[in-house]
Amino acid sequence: MSLPKAFVEHPATAGETYGQHCRRALRVAATLAGASMAALVHALIPALFTTRASDTIFELHDDLKRVRASQKPA
C-alpha cells in the first residue's frame, strides 16, 4: 500500500476524511490519556478519582457506539 493511500483508505471505510478521522483519533487518545492519569493517581491515593477512569471508559464506549451506528448504511 502506498503511503498516500494509507492516509485516505481507512478513514474512508469509517465514512470520514483524513482530517475528521485524525481529530476523532486524537480526541480518543487524549481522553484515554486523561483516564490513565486518573487511574494512576487513584492507584496511589484511592480516595481520589474513585470512578473517573471507569466513567470515562463507559462514556467513550457509548460515544464510539453512536459513531459506528451512524456510519452503517440504512
HTML snippet that shows the backbone in 3Dmol.js (N, CA, C, O; Angstrom):
<script src="https://3Dmol.org/build/3Dmol-min.js"></script>
<div id="view" style="width:600px;height:400px;position:relative"></div>
<script>
const pdb = `
ATOM      1  N   MET A   1       0.858  -1.183   0.000  1.00  0.00           N
ATOM      2  CA  MET A   1       0.000   0.000   0.000  1.00  0.00           C
ATOM      3  C   MET A   1       0.897   1.237   0.000  1.00  0.00           C
ATOM      4  O   MET A   1       1.864   1.324   0.757  1.00  0.00           O
ATOM      5  N   SER A   2       0.557   2.176  -0.855  1.00  0.00           N
ATOM      6  CA  SER A   2       1.334   3.407  -0.913  1.00  0.00           C
ATOM      7  C   SER A   2       1.012   4.277   0.299  1.00  0.00           C
ATOM      8  O   SER A   2      -0.075   4.188   0.870  1.00  0.00           O
ATOM      9  N   LEU A   3       1.954   5.104   0.676  1.00  0.00           N
ATOM     10  CA  LEU A   3       1.760   5.964   1.839  1.00  0.00           C
ATOM     11  C   LEU A   3       0.576   6.913   1.666  1.00  0.00           C
ATOM     12  O   LEU A   3      -0.239   7.019   2.582  1.00  0.00           O
ATOM     13  N   PRO A   4       0.440   7.613   0.525  1.00  0.00           N
ATOM     14  CA  PRO A   4      -0.742   8.486   0.379  1.00  0.00           C
ATOM     15  C   PRO A   4      -2.054   7.708   0.494  1.00  0.00           C
ATOM     16  O   PRO A   4      -3.017   8.208   1.076  1.00  0.00           O
ATOM     17  N   LYS A   5      -2.100   6.504  -0.049  1.00  0.00           N
ATOM     18  CA  LYS A   5      -3.314   5.694   0.026  1.00  0.00           C
ATOM     19  C   LYS A   5      -3.626   5.322   1.472  1.00  0.00           C
ATOM     20  O   LYS A   5      -4.793   5.242   1.856  1.00  0.00           O
ATOM     21  N   ALA A   6      -2.592   5.096   2.269  1.00  0.00           N
ATOM     22  CA  ALA A   6      -2.777   4.732   3.677  1.00  0.00           C
ATOM     23  C   ALA A   6      -3.453   5.852   4.467  1.00  0.00           C
ATOM     24  O   ALA A   6      -4.101   5.595   5.482  1.00  0.00           O
ATOM     25  N   PHE A   7      -3.302   7.086   4.006  1.00  0.00           N
ATOM     26  CA  PHE A   7      -3.894   8.220   4.713  1.00  0.00           C
ATOM     27  C   PHE A   7      -5.373   8.413   4.399  1.00  0.00           C
ATOM     28  O   PHE A   7      -6.066   9.122   5.128  1.00  0.00           O
ATOM     29  N   VAL A   8      -5.867   7.800   3.336  1.00  0.00           N
ATOM     30  CA  VAL A   8      -7.264   8.012   2.971  1.00  0.00           C
ATOM     31  C   VAL A   8      -8.100   6.739   2.993  1.00  0.00           C
ATOM     32  O   VAL A   8      -9.318   6.808   3.156  1.00  0.00           O
ATOM     33  N   GLU A   9      -7.471   5.588   2.835  1.00  0.00           N
ATOM     34  CA  GLU A   9      -8.240   4.352   2.706  1.00  0.00           C
ATOM     35  C   GLU A   9      -9.014   3.997   3.975  1.00  0.00           C
ATOM     36  O   GLU A   9     -10.228   3.803   3.921  1.00  0.00           O
ATOM     37  N   HIS A  10      -8.336   3.913   5.099  1.00  0.00           N
ATOM     38  CA  HIS A  10      -9.035   3.555   6.340  1.00  0.00           C
ATOM     39  C   HIS A  10     -10.054   4.615   6.761  1.00  0.00           C
ATOM     40  O   HIS A  10     -11.187   4.255   7.080  1.00  0.00           O
ATOM     41  N   PRO A  11      -9.707   5.899   6.777  1.00  0.00           N
ATOM     42  CA  PRO A  11     -10.737   6.886   7.129  1.00  0.00           C
ATOM     43  C   PRO A  11     -11.972   6.781   6.243  1.00  0.00           C
ATOM     44  O   PRO A  11     -13.093   6.973   6.715  1.00  0.00           O
ATOM     45  N   ALA A  12     -11.775   6.481   4.974  1.00  0.00           N
ATOM     46  CA  ALA A  12     -12.920   6.354   4.061  1.00  0.00           C
ATOM     47  C   ALA A  12     -13.815   5.197   4.472  1.00  0.00           C
ATOM     48  O   ALA A  12     -15.034   5.281   4.325  1.00  0.00           O
ATOM     49  N   THR A  13     -13.228   4.111   4.987  1.00  0.00           N
ATOM     50  CA  THR A  13     -14.053   2.980   5.427  1.00  0.00           C
ATOM     51  C   THR A  13     -14.898   3.354   6.632  1.00  0.00           C
ATOM     52  O   THR A  13     -15.920   2.720   6.896  1.00  0.00           O
ATOM     53  N   ALA A  14     -14.482   4.373   7.362  1.00  0.00           N
ATOM     54  CA  ALA A  14     -15.240   4.863   8.515  1.00  0.00           C
ATOM     55  C   ALA A  14     -16.149   6.030   8.126  1.00  0.00           C
ATOM     56  O   ALA A  14     -16.802   6.625   8.984  1.00  0.00           O
ATOM     57  N   GLY A  15     -16.192   6.356   6.822  1.00  0.00           N
ATOM     58  CA  GLY A  15     -17.041   7.445   6.360  1.00  0.00           C
ATOM     59  C   GLY A  15     -16.515   8.816   6.736  1.00  0.00           C
ATOM     60  O   GLY A  15     -17.291   9.756   6.913  1.00  0.00           O
ATOM     61  N   GLU A  16     -15.202   8.936   6.860  1.00  0.00           N
ATOM     62  CA  GLU A  16     -14.587  10.197   7.282  1.00  0.00           C
ATOM     63  C   GLU A  16     -13.467  10.584   6.329  1.00  0.00           C
ATOM     64  O   GLU A  16     -12.913   9.749   5.613  1.00  0.00           O
ATOM     65  N   THR A  17     -13.152  11.862   6.339  1.00  0.00           N
ATOM     66  CA  THR A  17     -11.955  12.327   5.655  1.00  0.00           C
ATOM     67  C   THR A  17     -10.766  12.068   6.571  1.00  0.00           C
ATOM     68  O   THR A  17     -10.933  11.709   7.737  1.00  0.00           O
ATOM     69  N   TYR A  18      -9.565  12.254   6.031  1.00  0.00           N
ATOM     70  CA  TYR A  18      -8.374  12.084   6.874  1.00  0.00           C
ATOM     71  C   TYR A  18      -8.418  13.037   8.069  1.00  0.00           C
ATOM     72  O   TYR A  18      -8.136  12.630   9.196  1.00  0.00           O
ATOM     73  N   GLY A  19      -8.771  14.302   7.830  1.00  0.00           N
ATOM     74  CA  GLY A  19      -8.803  15.289   8.918  1.00  0.00           C
ATOM     75  C   GLY A  19      -9.820  14.939   9.986  1.00  0.00           C
ATOM     76  O   GLY A  19      -9.539  15.057  11.178  1.00  0.00           O
ATOM     77  N   GLN A  20     -11.008  14.507   9.564  1.00  0.00           N
ATOM     78  CA  GLN A  20     -12.037  14.117  10.539  1.00  0.00           C
ATOM     79  C   GLN A  20     -11.569  12.921  11.369  1.00  0.00           C
ATOM     80  O   GLN A  20     -11.729  12.887  12.589  1.00  0.00           O
ATOM     81  N   HIS A  21     -10.992  11.950  10.681  1.00  0.00           N
ATOM     82  CA  HIS A  21     -10.531  10.749  11.374  1.00  0.00           C
ATOM     83  C   HIS A  21      -9.384  11.080  12.337  1.00  0.00           C
ATOM     84  O   HIS A  21      -9.321  10.561  13.452  1.00  0.00           O
ATOM     85  N   CYS A  22      -8.493  11.942  11.889  1.00  0.00           N
ATOM     86  CA  CYS A  22      -7.368  12.356  12.727  1.00  0.00           C
ATOM     87  C   CYS A  22      -7.859  13.057  13.992  1.00  0.00           C
ATOM     88  O   CYS A  22      -7.390  12.759  15.090  1.00  0.00           O
ATOM     89  N   ARG A  23      -8.798  13.983  13.838  1.00  0.00           N
ATOM     90  CA  ARG A  23      -9.333  14.693  15.010  1.00  0.00           C
ATOM     91  C   ARG A  23     -10.021  13.736  15.978  1.00  0.00           C
ATOM     92  O   ARG A  23      -9.840  13.841  17.192  1.00  0.00           O
ATOM     93  N   ARG A  24     -10.814  12.799  15.440  1.00  0.00           N
ATOM     94  CA  ARG A  24     -11.504  11.843  16.305  1.00  0.00           C
ATOM     95  C   ARG A  24     -10.487  10.964  17.053  1.00  0.00           C
ATOM     96  O   ARG A  24     -10.619  10.746  18.257  1.00  0.00           O
ATOM     97  N   ALA A  25      -9.485  10.466  16.338  1.00  0.00           N
ATOM     98  CA  ALA A  25      -8.475   9.603  16.953  1.00  0.00           C
ATOM     99  C   ALA A  25      -7.672  10.363  18.013  1.00  0.00           C
ATOM    100  O   ALA A  25      -7.351   9.806  19.063  1.00  0.00           O
ATOM    101  N   LEU A  26      -7.348  11.624  17.745  1.00  0.00           N
ATOM    102  CA  LEU A  26      -6.615  12.416  18.735  1.00  0.00           C
ATOM    103  C   LEU A  26      -7.472  12.689  19.972  1.00  0.00           C
ATOM    104  O   LEU A  26      -6.967  12.696  21.094  1.00  0.00           O
ATOM    105  N   ARG A  27      -8.777  12.914  19.759  1.00  0.00           N
ATOM    106  CA  ARG A  27      -9.673  13.122  20.893  1.00  0.00           C
ATOM    107  C   ARG A  27      -9.766  11.855  21.750  1.00  0.00           C
ATOM    108  O   ARG A  27      -9.749  11.926  22.979  1.00  0.00           O
ATOM    109  N   VAL A  28      -9.864  10.707  21.095  1.00  0.00           N
ATOM    110  CA  VAL A  28      -9.905   9.437  21.834  1.00  0.00           C
ATOM    111  C   VAL A  28      -8.598   9.245  22.601  1.00  0.00           C
ATOM    112  O   VAL A  28      -8.616   8.850  23.766  1.00  0.00           O
ATOM    113  N   ALA A  29      -7.479   9.520  21.962  1.00  0.00           N
ATOM    114  CA  ALA A  29      -6.174   9.364  22.615  1.00  0.00           C
ATOM    115  C   ALA A  29      -6.051  10.273  23.840  1.00  0.00           C
ATOM    116  O   ALA A  29      -5.575   9.843  24.890  1.00  0.00           O
ATOM    117  N   ALA A  30      -6.479  11.523  23.702  1.00  0.00           N
ATOM    118  CA  ALA A  30      -6.407  12.463  24.824  1.00  0.00           C
ATOM    119  C   ALA A  30      -7.336  12.032  25.956  1.00  0.00           C
ATOM    120  O   ALA A  30      -6.987  12.140  27.131  1.00  0.00           O
ATOM    121  N   THR A  31      -8.516  11.546  25.594  1.00  0.00           N
ATOM    122  CA  THR A  31      -9.473  11.083  26.597  1.00  0.00           C
ATOM    123  C   THR A  31      -8.908   9.894  27.363  1.00  0.00           C
ATOM    124  O   THR A  31      -9.013   9.829  28.588  1.00  0.00           O
ATOM    125  N   LEU A  32      -8.309   8.956  26.638  1.00  0.00           N
ATOM    126  CA  LEU A  32      -7.716   7.787  27.292  1.00  0.00           C
ATOM    127  C   LEU A  32      -6.507   8.169  28.145  1.00  0.00           C
ATOM    128  O   LEU A  32      -6.280   7.579  29.202  1.00  0.00           O
ATOM    129  N   ALA A  33      -5.733   9.154  27.690  1.00  0.00           N
ATOM    130  CA  ALA A  33      -4.588   9.617  28.482  1.00  0.00           C
ATOM    131  C   ALA A  33      -5.060  10.214  29.801  1.00  0.00           C
ATOM    132  O   ALA A  33      -4.460   9.974  30.849  1.00  0.00           O
ATOM    133  N   GLY A  34      -6.138  10.994  29.746  1.00  0.00           N
ATOM    134  CA  GLY A  34      -6.698  11.566  30.974  1.00  0.00           C
ATOM    135  C   GLY A  34      -7.211  10.495  31.904  1.00  0.00           C
ATOM    136  O   GLY A  34      -6.996  10.569  33.114  1.00  0.00           O
ATOM    137  N   ALA A  35      -7.892   9.494  31.357  1.00  0.00           N
ATOM    138  CA  ALA A  35      -8.391   8.380  32.183  1.00  0.00           C
ATOM    139  C   ALA A  35      -7.228   7.611  32.795  1.00  0.00           C
ATOM    140  O   ALA A  35      -7.295   7.182  33.947  1.00  0.00           O
ATOM    141  N   SER A  36      -6.184   7.442  32.031  1.00  0.00           N
ATOM    142  CA  SER A  36      -4.999   6.737  32.525  1.00  0.00           C
ATOM    143  C   SER A  36      -4.349   7.485  33.688  1.00  0.00           C
ATOM    144  O   SER A  36      -3.940   6.877  34.677  1.00  0.00           O
ATOM    145  N   MET A  37      -4.259   8.802  33.557  1.00  0.00           N
ATOM    146  CA  MET A  37      -3.673   9.594  34.646  1.00  0.00           C
ATOM    147  C   MET A  37      -4.554   9.536  35.897  1.00  0.00           C
ATOM    148  O   MET A  37      -4.042   9.453  37.013  1.00  0.00           O
ATOM    149  N   ALA A  38      -5.870   9.580  35.711  1.00  0.00           N
ATOM    150  CA  ALA A  38      -6.779   9.480  36.849  1.00  0.00           C
ATOM    151  C   ALA A  38      -6.616   8.131  37.529  1.00  0.00           C
ATOM    152  O   ALA A  38      -6.617   8.052  38.757  1.00  0.00           O
ATOM    153  N   ALA A  39      -6.474   7.064  36.738  1.00  0.00           N
ATOM    154  CA  ALA A  39      -6.284   5.728  37.318  1.00  0.00           C
ATOM    155  C   ALA A  39      -4.959   5.638  38.068  1.00  0.00           C
ATOM    156  O   ALA A  39      -4.875   4.985  39.108  1.00  0.00           O
ATOM    157  N   LEU A  40      -3.935   6.286  37.547  1.00  0.00           N
ATOM    158  CA  LEU A  40      -2.631   6.278  38.219  1.00  0.00           C
ATOM    159  C   LEU A  40      -2.713   6.997  39.558  1.00  0.00           C
ATOM    160  O   LEU A  40      -2.221   6.494  40.568  1.00  0.00           O
ATOM    161  N   VAL A  41      -3.331   8.166  39.569  1.00  0.00           N
ATOM    162  CA  VAL A  41      -3.493   8.909  40.828  1.00  0.00           C
ATOM    163  C   VAL A  41      -4.348   8.093  41.796  1.00  0.00           C
ATOM    164  O   VAL A  41      -4.046   8.022  42.987  1.00  0.00           O
ATOM    165  N   HIS A  42      -5.411   7.480  41.285  1.00  0.00           N
ATOM    166  CA  HIS A  42      -6.286   6.670  42.136  1.00  0.00           C
ATOM    167  C   HIS A  42      -5.535   5.484  42.737  1.00  0.00           C
ATOM    168  O   HIS A  42      -5.774   5.112  43.886  1.00  0.00           O
ATOM    169  N   ALA A  43      -4.633   4.896  41.967  1.00  0.00           N
ATOM    170  CA  ALA A  43      -3.845   3.771  42.489  1.00  0.00           C
ATOM    171  C   ALA A  43      -2.993   4.204  43.676  1.00  0.00           C
ATOM    172  O   ALA A  43      -2.813   3.440  44.624  1.00  0.00           O
ATOM    173  N   LEU A  44      -2.473   5.414  43.627  1.00  0.00           N
ATOM    174  CA  LEU A  44      -1.604   5.915  44.698  1.00  0.00           C
ATOM    175  C   LEU A  44      -2.408   6.475  45.870  1.00  0.00           C
ATOM    176  O   LEU A  44      -2.027   6.308  47.029  1.00  0.00           O
ATOM    177  N   ILE A  45      -3.518   7.136  45.563  1.00  0.00           N
ATOM    178  CA  ILE A  45      -4.374   7.735  46.593  1.00  0.00           C
ATOM    179  C   ILE A  45      -5.812   7.313  46.280  1.00  0.00           C
ATOM    180  O   ILE A  45      -6.516   8.011  45.551  1.00  0.00           O
ATOM    181  N   PRO A  46      -6.246   6.182  46.823  1.00  0.00           N
ATOM    182  CA  PRO A  46      -7.544   5.614  46.462  1.00  0.00           C
ATOM    183  C   PRO A  46      -8.748   6.533  46.665  1.00  0.00           C
ATOM    184  O   PRO A  46      -9.778   6.330  46.022  1.00  0.00           O
ATOM    185  N   ALA A  47      -8.652   7.525  47.529  1.00  0.00           N
ATOM    186  CA  ALA A  47      -9.784   8.419  47.768  1.00  0.00           C
ATOM    187  C   ALA A  47      -9.996   9.410  46.624  1.00  0.00           C
ATOM    188  O   ALA A  47     -11.043  10.053  46.553  1.00  0.00           O
ATOM    189  N   LEU A  48      -9.023   9.538  45.737  1.00  0.00           N
ATOM    190  CA  LEU A  48      -9.133  10.481  44.621  1.00  0.00           C
ATOM    191  C   LEU A  48      -9.546   9.760  43.342  1.00  0.00           C
ATOM    192  O   LEU A  48      -9.157   8.616  43.108  1.00  0.00           O
ATOM    193  N   PHE A  49     -10.331  10.437  42.526  1.00  0.00           N
ATOM    194  CA  PHE A  49     -10.738   9.922  41.213  1.00  0.00           C
ATOM    195  C   PHE A  49     -11.303   8.503  41.309  1.00  0.00           C
ATOM    196  O   PHE A  49     -10.903   7.615  40.555  1.00  0.00           O
ATOM    197  N   THR A  50     -12.227   8.302  42.234  1.00  0.00           N
ATOM    198  CA  THR A  50     -12.723   6.957  42.519  1.00  0.00           C
ATOM    199  C   THR A  50     -13.441   6.303  41.336  1.00  0.00           C
ATOM    200  O   THR A  50     -13.416   5.079  41.207  1.00  0.00           O
ATOM    201  N   THR A  51     -14.067   7.082  40.486  1.00  0.00           N
ATOM    202  CA  THR A  51     -14.766   6.485  39.346  1.00  0.00           C
ATOM    203  C   THR A  51     -14.389   7.128  38.014  1.00  0.00           C
ATOM    204  O   THR A  51     -14.958   6.779  36.979  1.00  0.00           O
ATOM    205  N   ARG A  52     -13.456   8.044  38.025  1.00  0.00           N
ATOM    206  CA  ARG A  52     -13.164   8.826  36.815  1.00  0.00           C
ATOM    207  C   ARG A  52     -12.730   7.952  35.646  1.00  0.00           C
ATOM    208  O   ARG A  52     -13.246   8.122  34.542  1.00  0.00           O
ATOM    209  N   ALA A  53     -11.812   7.036  35.846  1.00  0.00           N
ATOM    210  CA  ALA A  53     -11.318   6.218  34.735  1.00  0.00           C
ATOM    211  C   ALA A  53     -12.437   5.348  34.164  1.00  0.00           C
ATOM    212  O   ALA A  53     -12.623   5.301  32.948  1.00  0.00           O
ATOM    213  N   SER A  54     -13.167   4.673  35.014  1.00  0.00           N
ATOM    214  CA  SER A  54     -14.232   3.802  34.515  1.00  0.00           C
ATOM    215  C   SER A  54     -15.355   4.620  33.882  1.00  0.00           C
ATOM    216  O   SER A  54     -15.900   4.213  32.857  1.00  0.00           O
ATOM    217  N   ASP A  55     -15.714   5.763  34.467  1.00  0.00           N
ATOM    218  CA  ASP A  55     -16.736   6.623  33.865  1.00  0.00           C
ATOM    219  C   ASP A  55     -16.317   7.058  32.459  1.00  0.00           C
ATOM    220  O   ASP A  55     -17.124   7.052  31.529  1.00  0.00           O
ATOM    221  N   THR A  56     -15.056   7.432  32.322  1.00  0.00           N
ATOM    222  CA  THR A  56     -14.535   7.875  31.029  1.00  0.00           C
ATOM    223  C   THR A  56     -14.599   6.747  30.009  1.00  0.00           C
ATOM    224  O   THR A  56     -14.978   6.968  28.859  1.00  0.00           O
ATOM    225  N   ILE A  57     -14.234   5.552  30.418  1.00  0.00           N
ATOM    226  CA  ILE A  57     -14.265   4.411  29.505  1.00  0.00           C
ATOM    227  C   ILE A  57     -15.689   4.127  29.042  1.00  0.00           C
ATOM    228  O   ILE A  57     -15.920   3.889  27.857  1.00  0.00           O
ATOM    229  N   PHE A  58     -16.640   4.150  29.967  1.00  0.00           N
ATOM    230  CA  PHE A  58     -18.041   3.920  29.596  1.00  0.00           C
ATOM    231  C   PHE A  58     -18.549   5.012  28.648  1.00  0.00           C
ATOM    232  O   PHE A  58     -19.245   4.713  27.678  1.00  0.00           O
ATOM    233  N   GLU A  59     -18.205   6.268  28.922  1.00  0.00           N
ATOM    234  CA  GLU A  59     -18.630   7.371  28.063  1.00  0.00           C
ATOM    235  C   GLU A  59     -18.018   7.241  26.669  1.00  0.00           C
ATOM    236  O   GLU A  59     -18.696   7.450  25.663  1.00  0.00           O
ATOM    237  N   LEU A  60     -16.738   6.896  26.620  1.00  0.00           N
ATOM    238  CA  LEU A  60     -16.060   6.737  25.344  1.00  0.00           C
ATOM    239  C   LEU A  60     -16.678   5.570  24.561  1.00  0.00           C
ATOM    240  O   LEU A  60     -16.879   5.665  23.350  1.00  0.00           O
ATOM    241  N   HIS A  61     -16.971   4.495  25.247  1.00  0.00           N
ATOM    242  CA  HIS A  61     -17.607   3.344  24.604  1.00  0.00           C
ATOM    243  C   HIS A  61     -18.955   3.744  23.998  1.00  0.00           C
ATOM    244  O   HIS A  61     -19.244   3.415  22.848  1.00  0.00           O
ATOM    245  N   ASP A  62     -19.766   4.445  24.764  1.00  0.00           N
ATOM    246  CA  ASP A  62     -21.071   4.894  24.261  1.00  0.00           C
ATOM    247  C   ASP A  62     -20.911   5.812  23.051  1.00  0.00           C
ATOM    248  O   ASP A  62     -21.657   5.697  22.079  1.00  0.00           O
ATOM    249  N   ASP A  63     -19.942   6.718  23.110  1.00  0.00           N
ATOM    250  CA  ASP A  63     -19.697   7.643  22.005  1.00  0.00           C
ATOM    251  C   ASP A  63     -19.273   6.886  20.747  1.00  0.00           C
ATOM    252  O   ASP A  63     -19.763   7.170  19.655  1.00  0.00           O
ATOM    253  N   LEU A  64     -18.372   5.932  20.898  1.00  0.00           N
ATOM    254  CA  LEU A  64     -17.900   5.178  19.743  1.00  0.00           C
ATOM    255  C   LEU A  64     -19.005   4.291  19.170  1.00  0.00           C
ATOM    256  O   LEU A  64     -19.053   4.078  17.958  1.00  0.00           O
ATOM    257  N   LYS A  65     -19.889   3.773  20.017  1.00  0.00           N
ATOM    258  CA  LYS A  65     -21.031   3.009  19.518  1.00  0.00           C
ATOM    259  C   LYS A  65     -21.952   3.900  18.680  1.00  0.00           C
ATOM    260  O   LYS A  65     -22.453   3.477  17.639  1.00  0.00           O
ATOM    261  N   ARG A  66     -22.173   5.143  19.143  1.00  0.00           N
ATOM    262  CA  ARG A  66     -23.003   6.088  18.384  1.00  0.00           C
ATOM    263  C   ARG A  66     -22.367   6.395  17.031  1.00  0.00           C
ATOM    264  O   ARG A  66     -23.058   6.444  16.014  1.00  0.00           O
ATOM    265  N   VAL A  67     -21.059   6.600  17.020  1.00  0.00           N
ATOM    266  CA  VAL A  67     -20.354   6.896  15.773  1.00  0.00           C
ATOM    267  C   VAL A  67     -20.486   5.715  14.827  1.00  0.00           C
ATOM    268  O   VAL A  67     -20.807   5.893  13.652  1.00  0.00           O
ATOM    269  N   ARG A  68     -20.244   4.531  15.321  1.00  0.00           N
ATOM    270  CA  ARG A  68     -20.320   3.340  14.474  1.00  0.00           C
ATOM    271  C   ARG A  68     -21.736   3.158  13.913  1.00  0.00           C
ATOM    272  O   ARG A  68     -21.904   2.838  12.736  1.00  0.00           O
ATOM    273  N   ALA A  69     -22.740   3.362  14.749  1.00  0.00           N
ATOM    274  CA  ALA A  69     -24.119   3.212  14.299  1.00  0.00           C
ATOM    275  C   ALA A  69     -24.463   4.237  13.219  1.00  0.00           C
ATOM    276  O   ALA A  69     -25.215   3.930  12.294  1.00  0.00           O
ATOM    277  N   SER A  70     -23.928   5.439  13.327  1.00  0.00           N
ATOM    278  CA  SER A  70     -24.224   6.472  12.328  1.00  0.00           C
ATOM    279  C   SER A  70     -23.508   6.196  11.008  1.00  0.00           C
ATOM    280  O   SER A  70     -23.882   6.755   9.976  1.00  0.00           O
ATOM    281  N   GLN A  71     -22.495   5.351  11.027  1.00  0.00           N
ATOM    282  CA  GLN A  71     -21.735   5.046   9.814  1.00  0.00           C
ATOM    283  C   GLN A  71     -22.318   3.871   9.037  1.00  0.00           C
ATOM    284  O   GLN A  71     -21.978   3.672   7.871  1.00  0.00           O
ATOM    285  N   LYS A  72     -23.192   3.089   9.672  1.00  0.00           N
ATOM    286  CA  LYS A  72     -23.762   1.924   8.990  1.00  0.00           C
ATOM    287  C   LYS A  72     -24.791   2.388   7.974  1.00  0.00           C
ATOM    288  O   LYS A  72     -25.575   3.300   8.237  1.00  0.00           O
ATOM    289  N   PRO A  73     -24.781   1.747   6.806  1.00  0.00           N
ATOM    290  CA  PRO A  73     -25.781   2.126   5.797  1.00  0.00           C
ATOM    291  C   PRO A  73     -27.190   1.801   6.271  1.00  0.00           C
ATOM    292  O   PRO A  73     -27.411   0.822   6.984  1.00  0.00           O
ATOM    293  N   ALA A  74     -28.130   2.628   5.868  1.00  0.00           N
ATOM    294  CA  ALA A  74     -29.526   2.444   6.300  1.00  0.00           C
ATOM    295  C   ALA A  74     -30.170   1.255   5.639  1.00  0.00           C
ATOM    296  O   ALA A  74     -31.338   0.965   5.894  1.00  0.00           O
TER     297      ALA A  74
END
`;
const viewer = $3Dmol.createViewer("view");
viewer.addModel(pdb, "pdb");
viewer.setStyle({}, {cartoon: {color: "spectrum"}});
viewer.zoomTo();
viewer.render();
</script>
